[in-house]
């Protein structure tokens, strides 16, 4: 989850409006987060918005908002050092995000991150052969993202 502090707020937008703007936010978890590039149609040409998300469910919810007027162009996964085996955070283009669980424990869900360059991060435990594994694709670049040159009607 991202955190904001009042002193980082910028006085932009309409006074007493619902939108607030911050110069910076903090991230207190050592887990994957998502940088999502989106576009939307407007009379003067396409507009752009960028989202920072911390939960796969937030990405799924953003996908549900996509239509002819608003679309996802690209999703980047920001991978923490403990997952990528380095001493630094790394950002990679997300090709697919897959939720996996098994019949023995359907409450705890793991995620498989399929990234550019055939990189894959996910659960390291070996599952027993007798366990039925359930999986669901939450994000697929091929199905949920549109290229930068998408034209709206």
C-alpha positions as CSV (number, residue, x, y, z in Angstrom):
1,X,0.0,0.0,0.0
2,X,1.2,3.5,-0.8
3,X,1.2,6.1,1.9
4,X,1.0,9.9,1.5
5,X,1.9,12.6,3.9
6,X,0.0,15.9,4.2
7,X,3.0,18.1,3.7
8,X,3.7,16.4,0.3
9,X,0.3,17.5,-1.1
10,X,0.2,20.0,-4.0
11,X,-2.5,22.6,-4.0
12,X,-3.8,21.8,-7.5
13,X,-7.2,21.3,-8.9
14,X,-10.4,22.9,-7.7
15,X,-10.6,24.2,-4.2
16,X,-12.5,21.8,-1.9
17,X,-12.6,19.3,-4.8
18,X,-12.4,15.6,-4.4
19,X,-9.1,15.1,-6.2
20,X,-5.8,15.5,-4.3
21,X,-2.3,15.6,-5.7
22,X,1.0,14.6,-4.0
23,X,4.6,15.3,-5.0
24,X,5.6,11.8,-3.7
25,X,4.2,8.7,-2.0
26,X,5.8,6.1,0.1
27,X,5.8,2.3,-0.2
28,X,6.2,0.3,3.0
29,X,6.0,-3.3,1.7
30,X,8.7,-5.5,0.3
31,X,6.4,-6.9,-2.4
32,X,5.7,-6.5,-6.1
33,X,3.9,-3.4,-7.2
34,X,2.5,-2.4,-10.6
35,X,3.1,0.6,-12.8
36,X,0.2,0.8,-15.3
37,X,0.2,3.1,-18.3
38,X,-3.3,3.9,-19.6
39,X,-4.8,6.2,-22.3
40,X,-8.2,7.7,-22.7
41,X,-10.0,9.3,-25.6
42,X,-10.8,13.0,-25.6
43,X,-11.8,15.5,-28.2
44,X,-8.3,17.0,-28.5
45,X,-6.5,13.6,-28.8
46,X,-5.6,10.8,-26.5
47,X,-4.9,11.6,-22.9
48,X,-2.6,9.6,-20.6
49,X,-2.8,8.4,-17.0
50,X,-0.3,6.4,-14.9
51,X,-1.3,4.3,-12.0
52,X,0.8,2.8,-9.2
53,X,-1.0,-0.3,-7.8
54,X,0.0,-2.6,-5.0
55,X,-2.5,-5.5,-5.3
56,X,-3.4,-7.8,-8.1
57,X,-7.1,-7.2,-7.3
58,X,-6.5,-3.5,-8.1
59,X,-5.1,-4.4,-11.5
60,X,-8.1,-6.6,-12.1
61,X,-10.5,-3.8,-11.2
62,X,-8.6,-1.4,-13.5
63,X,-8.9,-3.9,-16.3
64,X,-12.7,-4.1,-15.7
65,X,-12.9,-0.3,-16.3
66,X,-11.3,-0.6,-19.8
67,X,-13.5,0.2,-22.8
68,X,-13.3,2.1,-26.1
69,X,-12.7,5.3,-24.2
70,X,-10.2,4.1,-21.7
71,X,-7.6,1.4,-22.2
72,X,-4.4,-0.1,-20.7
73,X,-1.3,0.3,-22.8
74,X,1.3,-1.4,-20.7
75,X,1.8,-2.9,-17.2
76,X,5.2,-3.0,-15.6
77,X,5.9,-5.2,-12.6
78,X,8.4,-3.8,-10.1
79,X,10.1,-6.8,-8.5
80,X,11.8,-6.5,-5.1
81,X,15.3,-7.8,-4.5
82,X,14.2,-10.9,-2.5
83,X,12.3,-12.2,-5.6
84,X,14.7,-11.2,-8.3
85,X,17.9,-12.4,-6.6
86,X,19.7,-9.0,-6.9
87,X,20.4,-6.2,-4.5
88,X,18.0,-3.8,-6.3
89,X,14.4,-3.5,-7.3
90,X,13.8,-4.3,-11.0
91,X,11.1,-3.2,-13.4
92,X,10.0,-5.5,-16.2
93,X,7.1,-5.5,-18.6
94,X,4.4,-7.8,-17.4
95,X,3.2,-10.3,-20.0
96,X,0.9,-12.4,-17.8
97,X,-0.1,-12.5,-14.1
98,X,-1.5,-15.8,-13.0
99,X,-3.1,-16.6,-9.7
100,X,-2.5,-20.2,-8.5
101,X,-3.8,-22.1,-5.5
102,X,-4.4,-25.8,-4.7
103,X,-7.4,-27.8,-3.5
104,X,-5.7,-28.3,-0.1
105,X,-5.5,-24.6,0.5
106,X,-7.7,-22.4,-1.6
107,X,-7.5,-19.4,0.8
108,X,-3.8,-18.8,0.1
109,X,-3.1,-17.6,-3.4
110,X,0.3,-17.4,-5.0
111,X,1.1,-15.5,-8.2
112,X,3.2,-16.3,-11.2
113,X,4.7,-13.3,-12.9
114,X,5.6,-13.9,-16.6
115,X,7.7,-11.0,-17.7
116,X,9.5,-9.8,-20.8
117,X,12.5,-11.8,-21.9
118,X,11.0,-15.1,-20.7
119,X,11.6,-14.2,-17.0
120,X,9.2,-15.9,-14.6
121,X,8.8,-15.3,-10.9
122,X,6.5,-17.3,-8.7
123,X,6.1,-19.8,-5.9
124,X,9.3,-21.8,-5.2
125,X,7.7,-24.6,-3.3
126,X,7.2,-28.0,-5.1
127,X,3.6,-29.1,-5.1
128,X,2.7,-32.7,-4.4
129,X,1.6,-34.6,-7.6
130,X,-1.7,-35.5,-5.9
131,X,-2.6,-31.9,-5.4
132,X,-4.9,-30.3,-8.0
133,X,-3.6,-26.9,-8.9
134,X,-6.1,-24.2,-9.8
135,X,-4.9,-21.2,-11.9
136,X,-6.5,-18.1,-13.3
137,X,-5.0,-15.6,-15.7
138,X,-5.6,-12.2,-14.0
139,X,-3.8,-10.1,-16.6
140,X,-2.6,-11.0,-20.1
141,X,-0.9,-8.4,-22.2
142,X,-2.3,-9.9,-25.3
143,X,-5.9,-9.7,-24.1
144,X,-5.9,-6.7,-21.7
145,X,-3.5,-4.2,-23.1
146,X,-3.6,-2.2,-26.3
147,X,-0.6,-0.8,-28.2
148,X,0.4,2.8,-28.0
149,X,-1.0,3.4,-31.5
150,X,-4.6,2.3,-30.8
151,X,-7.0,4.5,-32.7
152,X,-10.4,5.2,-31.2
153,X,-13.5,5.9,-33.3
